[in-house]
């Protein structure tokens, strides 16, 4: 397990190094040719209105009638799926689950992990079996839960805030851009000097 962490750490540090290198080059351009950077930024800085896309996602869609009309098919599918999962988990009890989980050197921790995952999966599938039986035999029992949980959350105000245009970077003067570029170069060099060993 420790090897996975070491490999992940190396990949993360290498990615950080190359990201810092790219940031360093950008900062260098800001420092040396701030007017060109600002003009280029103005050319490529095109506003894309995403409100049309979000409007489609923010529309209410009702599936209750379809669900209750075909509750036998839905309930049967849930029951069969949960029963198959429980049967599959029962077969994995004889150390079969260990093949699907990451290996841990500590034997006790390995057994605790296997037992915990197995119990959680079994409880989840038992709950799914119970819900499937209710949907199959008495779907009206779910109407109370549906009334409580099926509430419309309006996200229009939040999306409007996220979709608003900010022109703070466009208002930066070339001399301020040069100072900002200097700070970016210093910060990038600091990151590069601390991560280069993972790359070379």
Helices and strands as residue ranges (DSSP letters): H 2-32, H 34-44, H 51-57, H 64-69, H 71-91, G 97-99, H 107-137, G 139-141, H 142-149, H 156-162, G 169-171, H 174-195, G 196-198
